[in-house]
């Protein structure tokens, strides 16, 4: 993990080689944050002595503390569920470099849903509502649970976004692997989740996602993803995601200029969304409208944050 963290930090630094690191470290850190690589970059800048001003050290200490707290929380949830014999997998979380997210995504079996909720509630977690948290979901198959002083838990009982399932939860849970006491999806299933999530939820790819995907997959995994996506009606989306990751990776390796996070073209996304809706017998206009609305809402929030 340390070698990968250093490598990805160097990729970020190299892409900003014209920037004075001591004067413009905030610009670099901001770029790293939106690309899921904040911890590696902060650590590299500190250990290499490239930035040492007081505000930088304060930010590094804060992020390092959050990183440690996040992984302590992951282990805590894993232990809670294991003690109660709840089958689970922590998804969209484990990467080959130092990484933490704003929440912890945990998938459980449908039959363990109520049991998992009681376990979380018994340890101080409460359901978040949209009035208190803008990302609290109204979807029936996932809930955002919050605890004072801790990281929110996004509890899932289906691999779905906006109420639409993209493949079986059993596929994830039946092939999960234990790593240091925590169950995660297998590498192939993990890659599958990243592809689907980027097309049907985030509508973009970060440098961190691309790095992790390209470092942990090969052509056999790509074929597996395409095959499974085809079975579930979103082959177009899988093709779009894999092709984008390969192109981004190629650009990074050849040191070509590329804007990251990478935003999929709306036209390509519309094609992927409509294909999935048609092949799964879903309401074409409803599914496309929901994704389009979320897409535009995301873009509007990004514009407001820049003003």
NORKA-V211088 format. One record per pair of residues at least 6 apart in sequence whose ideal C-beta (glycine too) atoms are under 8 Angstrom apart, sorted by the first residue. I is the first residue (numbers start at 1). GAP is how many residues later the second one is. If there is no record, write none. Layout:
i,gap
I,GAP
I,GAP
//
This chain:
i,gap
1,95
1,96
1,97
4,92
4,93
4,207
4,211
5,34
5,35
5,38
5,39
5,92
5,93
6,34
6,38
7,90
8,29
8,32
8,89
8,199
8,200
8,203
9,28
9,31
9,32
9,34
9,35
9,36
10,34
11,196
11,200
11,241
12,16
12,19
12,20
12,23
12,25
12,28
12,29
12,195
13,8
13,15
13,28
13,31
13,37
14,241
15,237
15,240
16,11
16,12
16,15
19,8
19,9
21,7
21,24
21,29
21,30
22,28
22,29
22,31
25,20
25,25
25,26
25,28
25,31
28,13
28,17
29,9
29,12
29,13
29,30
31,229
32,6
32,8
32,9
32,10
34,172
34,227
35,171
35,172
35,173
35,225
35,226
36,59
36,63
36,170
36,171
36,172
36,173
37,60
37,62
37,169
37,170
37,171
37,174
38,25
39,24
39,25
39,28
39,58
39,59
39,60
39,61
40,57
40,58
42,17
42,18
42,21
42,22
43,17
43,21
43,55
44,6
45,6
45,11
45,15
46,6
46,10
46,11
46,14
66,34
67,31
67,33
69,81
69,82
70,30
70,31
70,34
70,81
71,29
73,31
73,77
73,78
74,16
74,19
74,30
74,108
75,106
75,107
77,13
77,27
77,29
77,43
77,76
78,10
78,12
78,103
78,104
78,105
79,102
80,39
80,40
80,43
81,6
81,7
81,25
81,27
81,35
81,38
84,31
84,35
86,22
86,26
86,29
86,30
86,33
87,21
87,22
87,25
87,86
87,96
88,18
88,19
88,20
88,24
88,28
88,85
88,95
89,17
89,18
89,83
89,84
89,87
89,94
89,95
89,96
90,14
90,15
90,16
90,17
90,92
90,93
90,94
91,14
91,15
91,16
91,65
91,68
91,81
91,93
91,94
91,99
91,102
92,9
92,13
92,101
92,102
92,105
93,6
93,8
93,11
93,12
93,91
94,85
94,88
94,90
94,96
95,113
95,117
96,116
96,119
96,120
97,111
97,114
97,115
99,109
102,49
102,50
103,32
103,41
103,48
103,49
103,50
103,51
104,47
104,48
104,49
104,50
105,49
105,51
106,10
106,47
106,48
106,49
106,50
107,49
107,50
107,52
107,62
107,65
107,66
108,8
108,47
108,48
108,49
109,48
109,60
109,61
109,64
110,47
110,48
110,59
113,42
113,44
116,39
117,26
117,28
117,38
120,25
120,33
120,35
121,24
123,24
124,23
124,24
124,26
125,20
125,21
125,22
125,28
126,19
126,20
126,21
127,9
127,16
127,17
127,18
127,19
128,8
128,15
128,16
128,17
128,18
128,24
129,7
130,6
130,8
132,14
133,11
133,13
133,19
135,9
136,8
137,6
137,7
137,17
139,21
139,23
139,24
140,23
141,15
141,16
141,17
141,19
141,22
141,24
142,12
142,13
142,14
142,15
142,16
142,18
143,11
143,12
144,8
144,9
144,10
144,11
145,7
145,8
145,9
145,10
146,6
146,7
147,6
156,13
157,12
158,7
158,11
159,6
159,7
159,8
159,9
159,10
159,13
159,34
159,37
160,6
161,35
161,36
161,39
161,40
162,38
162,39
162,125
162,128
162,129
162,132
163,127
164,36
164,112
164,116
164,118
164,123
166,30
166,34
166,66
166,68
166,110
167,25
167,29
167,61
167,62
167,64
167,65
171,18
171,57
172,13
172,17
172,21
175,10
175,11
175,13
175,14
176,7
176,8
176,9
176,10
176,13
177,6
177,7
177,8
177,9
184,6
185,8
187,29
187,30
187,34
188,29
188,33
188,36
188,37
190,26
191,22
191,25
191,26
191,30
191,34
192,32
192,33
192,36
192,37
194,15
194,18
194,19
194,47
195,18
195,30
195,34
195,42
195,43
195,46
195,47
196,33
196,38
196,41
196,42
196,45
198,6
198,7
198,11
198,43
198,66
199,35
199,38
199,39
199,41
199,42
199,65
199,70
199,73
199,74
200,34
200,37
200,73
200,76
200,91
201,93
202,96
203,60
203,61
203,66
203,88
203,91
203,92
203,95
204,57
204,58
204,59
204,60
205,36
205,39
205,40
205,43
205,55
205,56
205,57
205,59
206,54
206,55
206,56
207,41
207,45
207,53
207,54
209,36
210,35
210,38
210,39
210,42
210,52
211,38
213,32
214,31
214,32
214,35
222,20
225,13
225,17
226,9
226,12
226,13
226,16
229,6
229,8
229,9
230,8
232,48
233,42
233,43
233,45
233,46
233,47
234,38
234,41
234,42
234,45
235,40
236,35
236,36
236,39
236,40
237,35
237,36
237,38
237,39
240,24
240,28
240,29
240,32
244,18
244,20
248,10
248,12
248,14
250,6
251,6
251,7
252,6
266,29
269,22
269,26
270,18
270,22
273,14
273,15
273,18
273,19
274,10
274,13
274,14
276,6
276,11
277,6
277,7
277,10
277,11
278,6
//
